[in-house]
Amino acid sequence: MTEDLSIISTDGYSAKEWQQKSSGKHRIYVKGAAGEVGWFDIKKGEFINSEKAKELFGLVSEESAKVTLVSQSGFKIHLGNITPMKESGPRDRLKEAVEKMTTMKIDGTRVEINLGPTVELKMNGKSHWAKANLTVGADNVKDIEGLYDIVSEMASAMLDLEINRLSER
């Protein structure tokens, strides 16, 4: 597909064609509402997701397309979300993690929440600290990796809540 392309985008997505004749690179860069998504490599026929992307993109059906590439001959390539992202805020994530922890049926579990400096935020030229450390002690744990994942998600959600709280001041 080396001919001129028409690019059709929907739902707040945009795409730009880029071609470097000396190297033969030919790409379509895609941006979404949340920022950079990645690029479609025309020569390889594959979508490369950006490390910064908050969603996974790839080849999809016409109905699911957020970006459609149309060649002059009428050939179409449809790009869109290949795995829908679950939209949940930090409060929802914290509740889900706590629910998971209560279903683990661990004897002798205690949770201590200790706040300490974790992330520095620069707002209006001033430094602010978001704090969210979490310590969990448990006896007789059969699934330590599962417990770690739950506690990690709790701490991450708490940190996001602290960042939101500081941002609203």
BAZA-522607 format. One record per atom (N, C-alpha, C): x, y, z; residue in one letter; chain; atom name. Coordinates in steps of 0.2 Angstrom, whole numbers, plus 5000, padded with zeros to 4 digits. Example, Ala and Ser with C-alpha at 12.3 -4.5 7.8 and 13.67 -1.06 7.14 Angstrom:
BEGIN
PT | east | north | up | residu | chaine | atome
PT | 5066 | 4972 | 5039 | A | A | N
PT | 5062 | 4978 | 5039 | A | A | CA
PT | 5066 | 4984 | 5039 | A | A | C
PT | 5064 | 4989 | 5035 | S | A | N
PT | 5068 | 4995 | 5036 | S | A | CA
PT | 5064 | 5000 | 5039 | S | A | C
END
This chain:
BEGIN
PT | east | north | up | residu | chaine | atome
PT | 5004 | 4994 | 5000 | M | A | N
PT | 5000 | 5000 | 5000 | M | A | CA
PT | 5004 | 5006 | 5000 | M | A | C
PT | 5007 | 5008 | 4994 | T | A | N
PT | 5011 | 5014 | 4994 | T | A | CA
PT | 5007 | 5020 | 4991 | T | A | C
PT | 5001 | 5019 | 4989 | E | A | N
PT | 4997 | 5025 | 4986 | E | A | CA
PT | 4995 | 5029 | 4991 | E | A | C
PT | 4992 | 5035 | 4989 | D | A | N
PT | 4989 | 5040 | 4994 | D | A | CA
PT | 4983 | 5037 | 4998 | D | A | C
PT | 4983 | 5038 | 5004 | L | A | N
PT | 4978 | 5036 | 5009 | L | A | CA
PT | 4973 | 5041 | 5011 | L | A | C
PT | 4967 | 5039 | 5012 | S | A | N
PT | 4962 | 5043 | 5015 | S | A | CA
PT | 4962 | 5041 | 5022 | S | A | C
PT | 4961 | 5045 | 5027 | I | A | N
PT | 4961 | 5043 | 5034 | I | A | CA
PT | 4954 | 5045 | 5037 | I | A | C
PT | 4950 | 5041 | 5040 | I | A | N
PT | 4944 | 5042 | 5043 | I | A | CA
PT | 4944 | 5040 | 5050 | I | A | C
PT | 4943 | 5045 | 5054 | S | A | N
PT | 4944 | 5044 | 5062 | S | A | CA
PT | 4937 | 5046 | 5065 | S | A | C
PT | 4936 | 5043 | 5070 | T | A | N
PT | 4929 | 5044 | 5074 | T | A | CA
PT | 4931 | 5044 | 5082 | T | A | C
PT | 4926 | 5046 | 5085 | D | A | N
PT | 4926 | 5046 | 5093 | D | A | CA
PT | 4932 | 5050 | 5096 | D | A | C
PT | 4934 | 5055 | 5093 | G | A | N
PT | 4940 | 5059 | 5096 | G | A | CA
PT | 4946 | 5056 | 5094 | G | A | C
PT | 4947 | 5052 | 5090 | Y | A | N
PT | 4953 | 5049 | 5088 | Y | A | CA
PT | 4956 | 5053 | 5081 | Y | A | C
PT | 4962 | 5054 | 5081 | S | A | N
PT | 4965 | 5057 | 5075 | S | A | CA
PT | 4971 | 5053 | 5073 | S | A | C
PT | 4973 | 5053 | 5066 | A | A | N
PT | 4978 | 5050 | 5063 | A | A | CA
PT | 4982 | 5054 | 5058 | A | A | C
PT | 4988 | 5053 | 5058 | K | A | N
PT | 4992 | 5057 | 5053 | K | A | CA
PT | 4997 | 5052 | 5049 | K | A | C
PT | 4998 | 5053 | 5043 | E | A | N
PT | 5002 | 5049 | 5039 | E | A | CA
PT | 5009 | 5052 | 5039 | E | A | C
PT | 5014 | 5047 | 5039 | W | A | N
PT | 5021 | 5049 | 5039 | W | A | CA
PT | 5025 | 5044 | 5035 | W | A | C
PT | 5029 | 5047 | 5030 | Q | A | N
PT | 5033 | 5042 | 5026 | Q | A | CA
PT | 5040 | 5045 | 5025 | Q | A | C
PT | 5045 | 5041 | 5026 | Q | A | N
PT | 5052 | 5043 | 5025 | Q | A | CA
PT | 5054 | 5039 | 5019 | Q | A | C
PT | 5055 | 5042 | 5013 | K | A | N
PT | 5057 | 5038 | 5007 | K | A | CA
PT | 5064 | 5035 | 5008 | K | A | C
PT | 5069 | 5039 | 5011 | S | A | N
PT | 5075 | 5036 | 5011 | S | A | CA
PT | 5076 | 5029 | 5015 | S | A | C
PT | 5072 | 5029 | 5020 | S | A | N
PT | 5072 | 5022 | 5024 | S | A | CA
PT | 5066 | 5018 | 5022 | S | A | C
PT | 5061 | 5020 | 5018 | G | A | N
PT | 5056 | 5016 | 5016 | G | A | CA
PT | 5050 | 5015 | 5022 | G | A | C
PT | 5051 | 5019 | 5027 | K | A | N
PT | 5046 | 5019 | 5033 | K | A | CA
PT | 5040 | 5022 | 5031 | K | A | C
PT | 5034 | 5019 | 5032 | H | A | N
PT | 5028 | 5022 | 5030 | H | A | CA
PT | 5023 | 5020 | 5036 | H | A | C
PT | 5021 | 5025 | 5040 | R | A | N
PT | 5017 | 5024 | 5046 | R | A | CA
PT | 5011 | 5029 | 5046 | R | A | C
PT | 5006 | 5027 | 5050 | I | A | N
PT | 5000 | 5031 | 5052 | I | A | CA
PT | 5001 | 5031 | 5060 | I | A | C
PT | 5002 | 5037 | 5062 | Y | A | N
PT | 5002 | 5039 | 5069 | Y | A | CA
PT | 4995 | 5040 | 5072 | Y | A | C
PT | 4993 | 5037 | 5077 | V | A | N
PT | 4986 | 5038 | 5080 | V | A | CA
PT | 4986 | 5041 | 5087 | V | A | C
PT | 4982 | 5046 | 5088 | K | A | N
PT | 4981 | 5049 | 5095 | K | A | CA
PT | 4973 | 5048 | 5097 | K | A | C
PT | 4972 | 5047 | 5103 | G | A | N
PT | 4966 | 5046 | 5106 | G | A | CA
PT | 4964 | 5052 | 5111 | G | A | C
PT | 4959 | 5052 | 5114 | A | A | N
PT | 4957 | 5057 | 5119 | A | A | CA
PT | 4962 | 5057 | 5124 | A | A | C
PT | 4965 | 5051 | 5126 | A | A | N
PT | 4969 | 5051 | 5132 | A | A | CA
PT | 4977 | 5052 | 5130 | A | A | C
PT | 4978 | 5053 | 5123 | G | A | N
PT | 4984 | 5055 | 5121 | G | A | CA
PT | 4987 | 5050 | 5116 | G | A | C
PT | 4993 | 5049 | 5115 | E | A | N
PT | 4997 | 5045 | 5110 | E | A | CA
PT | 4994 | 5037 | 5111 | E | A | C
PT | 4993 | 5034 | 5105 | V | A | N
PT | 4990 | 5027 | 5105 | V | A | CA
PT | 4996 | 5023 | 5102 | V | A | C
PT | 4999 | 5025 | 5097 | G | A | N
PT | 5004 | 5021 | 5093 | G | A | CA
PT | 5004 | 5022 | 5086 | G | A | C
PT | 5007 | 5018 | 5082 | W | A | N
PT | 5007 | 5019 | 5075 | W | A | CA
PT | 5006 | 5012 | 5071 | W | A | C
PT | 5003 | 5013 | 5065 | F | A | N
PT | 5002 | 5007 | 5061 | F | A | CA
PT | 5007 | 5007 | 5056 | F | A | C
PT | 5011 | 5002 | 5055 | D | A | N
PT | 5017 | 5001 | 5051 | D | A | CA
PT | 5014 | 4998 | 5044 | D | A | C
PT | 5014 | 5002 | 5039 | I | A | N
PT | 5011 | 5000 | 5033 | I | A | CA
PT | 5014 | 4995 | 5029 | I | A | C
PT | 5021 | 4995 | 5030 | K | A | N
PT | 5025 | 4990 | 5026 | K | A | CA
PT | 5024 | 4983 | 5030 | K | A | C
PT | 5024 | 4983 | 5036 | K | A | N
PT | 5023 | 4976 | 5040 | K | A | CA
PT | 5016 | 4974 | 5041 | K | A | C
PT | 5011 | 4979 | 5040 | G | A | N
PT | 5004 | 4977 | 5041 | G | A | CA
PT | 5003 | 4976 | 5049 | G | A | C
PT | 5006 | 4979 | 5053 | E | A | N
PT | 5005 | 4978 | 5060 | E | A | CA
PT | 5004 | 4985 | 5064 | E | A | C
PT | 5001 | 4985 | 5070 | F | A | N
PT | 5000 | 4991 | 5074 | F | A | CA
PT | 5005 | 4990 | 5080 | F | A | C
PT | 5009 | 4995 | 5081 | I | A | N
PT | 5014 | 4996 | 5087 | I | A | CA
PT | 5011 | 5000 | 5092 | I | A | C
PT | 5009 | 4998 | 5098 | N | A | N
PT | 5006 | 5002 | 5103 | N | A | CA
PT | 5012 | 5005 | 5107 | N | A | C
PT | 5010 | 5012 | 5108 | S | A | N
PT | 5015 | 5016 | 5112 | S | A | CA
PT | 5015 | 5014 | 5119 | S | A | C
PT | 5021 | 5014 | 5122 | E | A | N
PT | 5022 | 5013 | 5129 | E | A | CA
PT | 5018 | 5017 | 5133 | E | A | C
PT | 5016 | 5023 | 5131 | K | A | N
PT | 5012 | 5028 | 5135 | K | A | CA
PT | 5004 | 5027 | 5134 | K | A | C
PT | 5003 | 5022 | 5129 | A | A | N
PT | 4995 | 5021 | 5128 | A | A | CA
PT | 4992 | 5019 | 5134 | A | A | C
PT | 4986 | 5021 | 5135 | K | A | N
PT | 4981 | 5018 | 5140 | K | A | CA
PT | 4976 | 5013 | 5137 | K | A | C
PT | 4977 | 5011 | 5131 | E | A | N
PT | 4973 | 5006 | 5128 | E | A | CA
PT | 4977 | 5003 | 5123 | E | A | C
PT | 4975 | 4997 | 5121 | L | A | N
PT | 4978 | 4993 | 5116 | L | A | CA
PT | 4974 | 4993 | 5109 | L | A | C
PT | 4978 | 4995 | 5104 | F | A | N
PT | 4975 | 4995 | 5097 | F | A | CA
PT | 4978 | 4990 | 5093 | F | A | C
PT | 4974 | 4989 | 5087 | G | A | N
PT | 4976 | 4984 | 5082 | G | A | CA
PT | 4971 | 4983 | 5077 | G | A | C
PT | 4971 | 4978 | 5073 | L | A | N
PT | 4967 | 4977 | 5067 | L | A | CA
PT | 4960 | 4975 | 5070 | L | A | C
PT | 4954 | 4978 | 5068 | V | A | N
PT | 4948 | 4976 | 5071 | V | A | CA
PT | 4943 | 4976 | 5065 | V | A | C
PT | 4937 | 4974 | 5066 | S | A | N
PT | 4931 | 4974 | 5061 | S | A | CA
PT | 4929 | 4981 | 5060 | S | A | C
PT | 4926 | 4982 | 5054 | E | A | N
PT | 4923 | 4989 | 5052 | E | A | CA
PT | 4919 | 4992 | 5058 | E | A | C
PT | 4915 | 4988 | 5061 | E | A | N
PT | 4910 | 4991 | 5066 | E | A | CA
PT | 4914 | 4993 | 5072 | E | A | C
PT | 4920 | 4991 | 5074 | S | A | N
PT | 4924 | 4993 | 5079 | S | A | CA
PT | 4929 | 4998 | 5078 | S | A | C
PT | 4930 | 5000 | 5072 | A | A | N
PT | 4935 | 5004 | 5070 | A | A | CA
PT | 4935 | 5011 | 5073 | A | A | C
PT | 4940 | 5014 | 5075 | K | A | N
PT | 4941 | 5021 | 5077 | K | A | CA
PT | 4944 | 5025 | 5072 | K | A | C
PT | 4949 | 5021 | 5068 | V | A | N
PT | 4952 | 5024 | 5062 | V | A | CA
PT | 4952 | 5019 | 5057 | V | A | C
PT | 4950 | 5022 | 5051 | T | A | N
PT | 4950 | 5018 | 5045 | T | A | CA
PT | 4955 | 5021 | 5040 | T | A | C
PT | 4959 | 5017 | 5037 | L | A | N
PT | 4963 | 5019 | 5031 | L | A | CA
PT | 4961 | 5016 | 5025 | L | A | C
PT | 4960 | 5021 | 5020 | V | A | N
PT | 4957 | 5019 | 5014 | V | A | CA
PT | 4962 | 5021 | 5008 | V | A | C
PT | 4964 | 5016 | 5004 | S | A | N
PT | 4968 | 5017 | 4998 | S | A | CA
PT | 4964 | 5020 | 4992 | S | A | C
PT | 4967 | 5022 | 4987 | Q | A | N
PT | 4964 | 5025 | 4981 | Q | A | CA
PT | 4960 | 5019 | 4978 | Q | A | C
PT | 4963 | 5013 | 4978 | S | A | N
PT | 4959 | 5007 | 4975 | S | A | CA
PT | 4953 | 5005 | 4979 | S | A | C
PT | 4952 | 5007 | 4985 | G | A | N
PT | 4947 | 5005 | 4989 | G | A | CA
PT | 4948 | 5000 | 4995 | G | A | C
PT | 4955 | 4998 | 4995 | F | A | N
PT | 4957 | 4994 | 5001 | F | A | CA
PT | 4956 | 4997 | 5007 | F | A | C
PT | 4953 | 4994 | 5012 | K | A | N
PT | 4952 | 4997 | 5019 | K | A | CA
PT | 4956 | 4993 | 5024 | K | A | C
PT | 4959 | 4997 | 5029 | I | A | N
PT | 4962 | 4994 | 5035 | I | A | CA
PT | 4958 | 4997 | 5041 | I | A | C
PT | 4955 | 4993 | 5046 | H | A | N
PT | 4952 | 4996 | 5051 | H | A | CA
PT | 4956 | 4995 | 5058 | H | A | C
PT | 4957 | 5001 | 5061 | L | A | N
PT | 4960 | 5000 | 5068 | L | A | CA
PT | 4956 | 5002 | 5073 | L | A | C
PT | 4957 | 4999 | 5079 | G | A | N
PT | 4953 | 5001 | 5085 | G | A | CA
PT | 4955 | 4997 | 5091 | G | A | C
PT | 4951 | 4998 | 5096 | N | A | N
PT | 4953 | 4995 | 5103 | N | A | CA
PT | 4952 | 4987 | 5102 | N | A | C
PT | 4958 | 4984 | 5104 | I | A | N
PT | 4957 | 4976 | 5103 | I | A | CA
PT | 4956 | 4973 | 5110 | I | A | C
PT | 4957 | 4977 | 5116 | T | A | N
PT | 4954 | 4975 | 5122 | T | A | CA
PT | 4952 | 4981 | 5126 | T | A | C
PT | 4945 | 4981 | 5127 | P | A | N
PT | 4942 | 4987 | 5130 | P | A | CA
PT | 4945 | 4988 | 5137 | P | A | C
PT | 4947 | 4994 | 5139 | M | A | N
PT | 4949 | 4995 | 5146 | M | A | CA
PT | 4944 | 4996 | 5150 | M | A | C
PT | 4944 | 4994 | 5156 | K | A | N
PT | 4939 | 4995 | 5161 | K | A | CA
PT | 4940 | 5001 | 5164 | K | A | C
PT | 4935 | 5005 | 5164 | E | A | N
PT | 4935 | 5012 | 5167 | E | A | CA
PT | 4933 | 5012 | 5174 | E | A | C
PT | 4938 | 5013 | 5179 | S | A | N
PT | 4936 | 5013 | 5186 | S | A | CA
PT | 4941 | 5018 | 5189 | S | A | C
PT | 4939 | 5022 | 5194 | G | A | N
PT | 4943 | 5027 | 5197 | G | A | CA
PT | 4946 | 5023 | 5203 | G | A | C
PT | 4951 | 5027 | 5206 | P | A | N
PT | 4954 | 5024 | 5212 | P | A | CA
PT | 4950 | 5022 | 5217 | P | A | C
PT | 4944 | 5025 | 5219 | R | A | N
PT | 4940 | 5023 | 5224 | R | A | CA
PT | 4937 | 5016 | 5222 | R | A | C
PT | 4935 | 5015 | 5216 | D | A | N
PT | 4932 | 5009 | 5214 | D | A | CA
PT | 4938 | 5003 | 5215 | D | A | C
PT | 4944 | 5005 | 5212 | R | A | N
PT | 4949 | 5000 | 5213 | R | A | CA
PT | 4951 | 4998 | 5220 | R | A | C
PT | 4951 | 5003 | 5224 | L | A | N
PT | 4952 | 5001 | 5231 | L | A | CA
PT | 4947 | 4997 | 5234 | L | A | C
PT | 4940 | 4998 | 5233 | K | A | N
PT | 4935 | 4994 | 5235 | K | A | CA
PT | 4935 | 4987 | 5232 | K | A | C
PT | 4937 | 4986 | 5226 | E | A | N
PT | 4938 | 4980 | 5223 | E | A | CA
PT | 4944 | 4976 | 5226 | E | A | C
PT | 4949 | 4979 | 5228 | A | A | N
PT | 4955 | 4976 | 5231 | A | A | CA
PT | 4953 | 4974 | 5238 | A | A | C
PT | 4949 | 4978 | 5242 | V | A | N
PT | 4947 | 4976 | 5249 | V | A | CA
PT | 4943 | 4970 | 5248 | V | A | C
PT | 4938 | 4970 | 5243 | E | A | N
PT | 4933 | 4964 | 5243 | E | A | CA
PT | 4937 | 4958 | 5241 | E | A | C
PT | 4942 | 4958 | 5237 | K | A | N
PT | 4946 | 4952 | 5235 | K | A | CA
PT | 4950 | 4950 | 5242 | K | A | C
PT | 4952 | 4954 | 5246 | M | A | N
PT | 4956 | 4953 | 5252 | M | A | CA
PT | 4951 | 4949 | 5257 | M | A | C
PT | 4945 | 4951 | 5257 | T | A | N
PT | 4941 | 4948 | 5262 | T | A | CA
PT | 4939 | 4941 | 5260 | T | A | C
PT | 4939 | 4940 | 5253 | T | A | N
PT | 4937 | 4933 | 5251 | T | A | CA
PT | 4943 | 4928 | 5251 | T | A | C
PT | 4949 | 4930 | 5253 | M | A | N
PT | 4955 | 4926 | 5254 | M | A | CA
PT | 4954 | 4922 | 5260 | M | A | C
PT | 4950 | 4923 | 5265 | K | A | N
PT | 4950 | 4920 | 5271 | K | A | CA
PT | 4956 | 4918 | 5274 | K | A | C
PT | 4960 | 4923 | 5276 | I | A | N
PT | 4967 | 4923 | 5279 | I | A | CA
PT | 4966 | 4924 | 5287 | I | A | C
PT | 4968 | 4919 | 5290 | D | A | N
PT | 4968 | 4920 | 5298 | D | A | CA
PT | 4973 | 4924 | 5300 | D | A | C
PT | 4972 | 4929 | 5305 | G | A | N
PT | 4977 | 4933 | 5308 | G | A | CA
PT | 4979 | 4939 | 5304 | G | A | C
PT | 4975 | 4941 | 5299 | T | A | N
PT | 4977 | 4946 | 5295 | T | A | CA
PT | 4976 | 4953 | 5298 | T | A | C
PT | 4981 | 4957 | 5298 | R | A | N
PT | 4980 | 4964 | 5300 | R | A | CA
PT | 4982 | 4969 | 5295 | R | A | C
PT | 4979 | 4974 | 5294 | V | A | N
PT | 4981 | 4979 | 5290 | V | A | CA
PT | 4983 | 4986 | 5293 | V | A | C
PT | 4989 | 4988 | 5292 | E | A | N
PT | 4991 | 4995 | 5294 | E | A | CA
PT | 4992 | 5000 | 5289 | E | A | C
PT | 4989 | 5005 | 5289 | I | A | N
PT | 4990 | 5010 | 5284 | I | A | CA
PT | 4995 | 5016 | 5287 | I | A | C
PT | 5000 | 5016 | 5284 | N | A | N
PT | 5005 | 5021 | 5285 | N | A | CA
PT | 5006 | 5026 | 5280 | N | A | C
PT | 5006 | 5032 | 5281 | L | A | N
PT | 5007 | 5037 | 5276 | L | A | CA
PT | 5014 | 5040 | 5276 | L | A | C
PT | 5017 | 5040 | 5270 | G | A | N
PT | 5024 | 5043 | 5270 | G | A | CA
PT | 5025 | 5046 | 5263 | G | A | C
PT | 5030 | 5050 | 5262 | P | A | N
PT | 5031 | 5053 | 5255 | P | A | CA
PT | 5032 | 5047 | 5250 | P | A | C
PT | 5029 | 5048 | 5245 | T | A | N
PT | 5029 | 5043 | 5239 | T | A | CA
PT | 5030 | 5047 | 5233 | T | A | C
PT | 5026 | 5052 | 5231 | V | A | N
PT | 5027 | 5055 | 5225 | V | A | CA
PT | 5027 | 5063 | 5226 | V | A | C
PT | 5031 | 5066 | 5223 | E | A | N
PT | 5031 | 5074 | 5223 | E | A | CA
PT | 5027 | 5076 | 5217 | E | A | C
PT | 5023 | 5081 | 5218 | L | A | N
PT | 5019 | 5084 | 5213 | L | A | CA
PT | 5021 | 5091 | 5213 | L | A | C
PT | 5022 | 5094 | 5207 | K | A | N
PT | 5023 | 5101 | 5206 | K | A | CA
PT | 5017 | 5104 | 5204 | K | A | C
PT | 5014 | 5109 | 5208 | M | A | N
PT | 5008 | 5112 | 5206 | M | A | CA
PT | 5008 | 5120 | 5207 | M | A | C
PT | 5007 | 5124 | 5202 | N | A | N
PT | 5008 | 5131 | 5203 | N | A | CA
PT | 5015 | 5133 | 5206 | N | A | C
PT | 5020 | 5129 | 5203 | G | A | N
PT | 5027 | 5131 | 5205 | G | A | CA
PT | 5029 | 5128 | 5212 | G | A | C
PT | 5024 | 5125 | 5216 | K | A | N
PT | 5026 | 5123 | 5223 | K | A | CA
PT | 5026 | 5115 | 5223 | K | A | C
PT | 5030 | 5112 | 5227 | S | A | N
PT | 5030 | 5105 | 5228 | S | A | CA
PT | 5025 | 5103 | 5233 | S | A | C
PT | 5021 | 5097 | 5231 | H | A | N
PT | 5017 | 5094 | 5236 | H | A | CA
PT | 5018 | 5087 | 5236 | H | A | C
PT | 5017 | 5083 | 5241 | W | A | N
PT | 5019 | 5076 | 5242 | W | A | CA
PT | 5012 | 5072 | 5242 | W | A | C
PT | 5012 | 5067 | 5238 | A | A | N
PT | 5006 | 5062 | 5238 | A | A | CA
PT | 5009 | 5056 | 5242 | A | A | C
PT | 5006 | 5054 | 5248 | K | A | N
PT | 5008 | 5049 | 5252 | K | A | CA
PT | 5003 | 5043 | 5252 | K | A | C
PT | 5006 | 5037 | 5252 | A | A | N
PT | 5002 | 5032 | 5252 | A | A | CA
PT | 5006 | 5025 | 5253 | A | A | C
PT | 5008 | 5024 | 5259 | N | A | N
PT | 5011 | 5017 | 5260 | N | A | CA
PT | 5007 | 5013 | 5263 | N | A | C
PT | 5007 | 5006 | 5262 | L | A | N
PT | 5003 | 5001 | 5265 | L | A | CA
PT | 5007 | 4996 | 5268 | L | A | C
PT | 5005 | 4994 | 5274 | T | A | N
PT | 5009 | 4988 | 5277 | T | A | CA
PT | 5004 | 4983 | 5279 | T | A | C
PT | 5005 | 4977 | 5276 | V | A | N
PT | 5000 | 4971 | 5278 | V | A | CA
PT | 5004 | 4966 | 5281 | V | A | C
PT | 5002 | 4963 | 5287 | G | A | N
PT | 5005 | 4957 | 5290 | G | A | CA
PT | 5000 | 4952 | 5290 | G | A | C
PT | 5002 | 4946 | 5289 | A | A | N
PT | 4997 | 4940 | 5289 | A | A | CA
PT | 5001 | 4934 | 5291 | A | A | C
PT | 4997 | 4929 | 5294 | D | A | N
PT | 4999 | 4923 | 5296 | D | A | CA
PT | 4996 | 4918 | 5292 | D | A | C
PT | 4999 | 4912 | 5291 | N | A | N
PT | 4997 | 4906 | 5287 | N | A | CA
PT | 4994 | 4908 | 5280 | N | A | C
PT | 4998 | 4912 | 5276 | V | A | N
PT | 4996 | 4914 | 5270 | V | A | CA
PT | 4998 | 4908 | 5265 | V | A | C
PT | 4993 | 4906 | 5261 | K | A | N
PT | 4994 | 4901 | 5256 | K | A | CA
PT | 4995 | 4904 | 5249 | K | A | C
PT | 4993 | 4909 | 5248 | D | A | N
PT | 4994 | 4913 | 5241 | D | A | CA
PT | 4997 | 4920 | 5242 | D | A | C
PT | 5003 | 4920 | 5244 | I | A | N
PT | 5007 | 4926 | 5245 | I | A | CA
PT | 5007 | 4930 | 5239 | I | A | C
PT | 5008 | 4928 | 5233 | E | A | N
PT | 5008 | 4932 | 5227 | E | A | CA
PT | 5001 | 4935 | 5226 | E | A | C
PT | 4996 | 4931 | 5227 | G | A | N
PT | 4989 | 4934 | 5227 | G | A | CA
PT | 4988 | 4940 | 5232 | G | A | C
PT | 4990 | 4939 | 5238 | L | A | N
PT | 4990 | 4944 | 5243 | L | A | CA
PT | 4994 | 4950 | 5241 | L | A | C
PT | 5000 | 4949 | 5239 | Y | A | N
PT | 5004 | 4955 | 5236 | Y | A | CA
PT | 5001 | 4959 | 5231 | Y | A | C
PT | 4998 | 4955 | 5226 | D | A | N
PT | 4994 | 4959 | 5221 | D | A | CA
PT | 4989 | 4963 | 5223 | D | A | C
PT | 4985 | 4960 | 5228 | I | A | N
PT | 4979 | 4964 | 5231 | I | A | CA
PT | 4982 | 4970 | 5235 | I | A | C
PT | 4987 | 4969 | 5239 | V | A | N
PT | 4990 | 4975 | 5243 | V | A | CA
PT | 4993 | 4980 | 5238 | V | A | C
PT | 4996 | 4978 | 5233 | S | A | N
PT | 4999 | 4983 | 5228 | S | A | CA
PT | 4994 | 4987 | 5225 | S | A | C
PT | 4988 | 4984 | 5223 | E | A | N
PT | 4982 | 4987 | 5220 | E | A | CA
PT | 4979 | 4992 | 5225 | E | A | C
PT | 4979 | 4990 | 5231 | M | A | N
PT | 4976 | 4995 | 5236 | M | A | CA
PT | 4981 | 5001 | 5237 | M | A | C
PT | 4987 | 5000 | 5237 | A | A | N
PT | 4992 | 5005 | 5238 | A | A | CA
PT | 4992 | 5010 | 5232 | A | A | C
PT | 4991 | 5007 | 5226 | S | A | N
PT | 4991 | 5011 | 5220 | S | A | CA
PT | 4985 | 5015 | 5220 | S | A | C
PT | 4979 | 5012 | 5222 | A | A | N
PT | 4973 | 5016 | 5222 | A | A | CA
PT | 4973 | 5022 | 5227 | A | A | C
PT | 4976 | 5020 | 5233 | M | A | N
PT | 4977 | 5025 | 5238 | M | A | CA
PT | 4981 | 5031 | 5236 | M | A | C
PT | 4986 | 5030 | 5232 | L | A | N
PT | 4991 | 5035 | 5230 | L | A | CA
PT | 4987 | 5039 | 5225 | L | A | C
PT | 4983 | 5036 | 5220 | D | A | N
PT | 4979 | 5040 | 5216 | D | A | CA
PT | 4974 | 5044 | 5219 | D | A | C
PT | 4971 | 5042 | 5225 | L | A | N
PT | 4966 | 5046 | 5229 | L | A | CA
PT | 4970 | 5052 | 5232 | L | A | C
PT | 4976 | 5051 | 5234 | E | A | N
PT | 4980 | 5056 | 5237 | E | A | CA
PT | 4982 | 5062 | 5232 | E | A | C
PT | 4984 | 5059 | 5226 | I | A | N
PT | 4985 | 5064 | 5220 | I | A | CA
PT | 4979 | 5068 | 5218 | I | A | C
PT | 4973 | 5065 | 5218 | N | A | N
PT | 4967 | 5068 | 5216 | N | A | CA
PT | 4966 | 5073 | 5222 | N | A | C
PT | 4966 | 5071 | 5228 | R | A | N
PT | 4965 | 5076 | 5233 | R | A | CA
PT | 4969 | 5082 | 5233 | R | A | C
PT | 4976 | 5081 | 5232 | L | A | N
PT | 4980 | 5087 | 5231 | L | A | CA
PT | 4979 | 5091 | 5225 | L | A | C
PT | 4977 | 5088 | 5220 | S | A | N
PT | 4975 | 5092 | 5214 | S | A | CA
PT | 4969 | 5096 | 5215 | S | A | C
PT | 4965 | 5094 | 5219 | E | A | N
PT | 4958 | 5098 | 5220 | E | A | CA
PT | 4959 | 5104 | 5224 | E | A | C
PT | 4965 | 5105 | 5228 | R | A | N
PT | 4966 | 5110 | 5232 | R | A | CA
PT | 4966 | 5117 | 5229 | R | A | C
END
